[in-house]
Amino acid sequence: MSMNLQLEGEESGFTSTINTTPLVDIMLVLLIIFLITVPVINKVIPVHLPDAANVATQTKPENIVIAVDAAGNIYWNNALVPSAQELIDKIKEKAVVKPQPEIHIRADKDALYQSVGRVLYAIQRGGIVKVGFITQPDAASLAESIRNSAQVR
């Protein structure tokens, strides 16, 4: 902000107008600095992300399917398992087999997470390494997997 003093002429006095030129200069310099530094800060490594799609499971005879219903009951290949300790014992028996079988968990959508967590804990204690969840595919991913399999042929 500056003031001009007028000494010539009959109207002598102060002119109290604001000189905005320095303000505009500073703002332009700041704008240029931000325009130069923002692309440097937001530099991201280019990565090609995979497309997500459900893949049909390859059912092998040695795979084990553990089902959890809405009431929390646990089933080992369609047979009811009465206790968690019995489930752990069955898993320990299968864990020593070479090659180790996979366990597929089918849980009801209304089942409590606690029931599925107990099954996961039993699998961990039993020593099985490969665990998968069986889900119902949504319509979009199902259509995409059909389209991709048609393109491969």
N, C-alpha and C positions, 0 to 999 in steps of 0.2 A: 504494500500500500504506500502510495506516495502522494504528496501534495505539491502543487505548483504555486509559486508566488508570483503574482503579476505586479510589476512595478511601473510599467508604461501605461499611459492613457489615464482617463479619468476614473475608471473603475479599478481601483487597486484593492487587493484583498486576496484571500485564499480561495483556491478552487479545490473543493474536497471531492474529487472524483477518484475512484479506485482504478489503479492501473493493473489490469489482469494479465498482462503479457508475461510476467515472471511465473505466475501461477499456471498458465497454459504451457509454458516451456517445461516446467517441472513435471506436470502431468503427462506430457508427451514422452519425456525421457523415461518415466516410470512405466508407461505403457509399452515402450520398446523393450525395456529390460524384462518385463513379464512375458512378452511374446517370444523372446529369445530363450528364456530359462524354462518355461513350462514344458516344451517338448523334450528337453533334456531330463527333467525330473520324472516325467511319465514314460520313460523308455521301458518297454516290456519285451521280454524275450519271445520271439515268435514260436508258438507251439501249435501243432495241429491236433485238436482234441478229437477223440473218437466219438462216433455216433453211438448212442445207447439204443439197444434193442434186446428184447428177451431172446435167449437162445434155448432151443428145446433141449431138455436134459437127455443124456444118453443113459438109459436105464440098463444097468448091468445086473446080472443075478446076484452078485456079491454085495451090491449096494443095500443099505438098510434105510428104511423109511420109518421115521418116528412121527406120529401124528399127535397133535394136541387139540382136543375139542374145546368148545366154548365153556364147558364145566371145569376144565383143567385136567381131565383124565388123559393119561399118556398111553399110547398104543405103539407096540413094537411090531412092525410088519402086520398090522391089523389085529394083533393080540394085546389085550389089556395088560398093562404092567401095574401091579398093585402098589408098589412102593418105589421111592427114589433109590433106595439101596439096591433093590433088585435090578433097576435100570443100570446103575453103575456096574453091577456084577456082569450083566450081559455085554455092556460096552467093553469091559476089561477082557472078556473072553474073545471078542472080535478084534481087539486092538493088537493082539500078538500074531494074527494071521498075516502072512506075506503074500501078495501085496495087501496093504491095509485097506479095508473097504471105506467107501464114502458114506456119510450119514446125511440123508436128506430130511429136513424138518418141514412138515406140513402143519401149519397152525391155522386154526379157525380165526377169521377176522374179528370175532367177538371174544377171543381168548385173552385173558389177562397177560400182560408182559411178564408178570411174575412166574406164570406157568412155563412160558417159553424160556425164561431165564434159568429156571431149575433144570430144564433139559440141557441147555448149553453148559451149565455148571457140571452136570453129570457127564457130559461128553468130554469136557476138559479134564475132569478127574479120572475118567476112564482111559484117556490117552489117544483118542482118535484125533487125527490132524485135519482131515478134509471134511468140512461141514458146509452144507448148502441149504438154502431156503427155497421151497417150491411155492411159487405164487401164480396167480391168475394173470395172464398177460392182458394189458389194455388193448383196445381196438386199434389205436394208432401204431403201436409197436408191432402188433400182430400183422397188420397190413404191410408195414415196412419190411418185416422179415420175409413175408411172402414175395414181395416185389424184389428184394435182394436175391432170393433163391431163384427166382425166374430169370434174373439177369445173368446169373452164374452159368446156367444151363445153356 
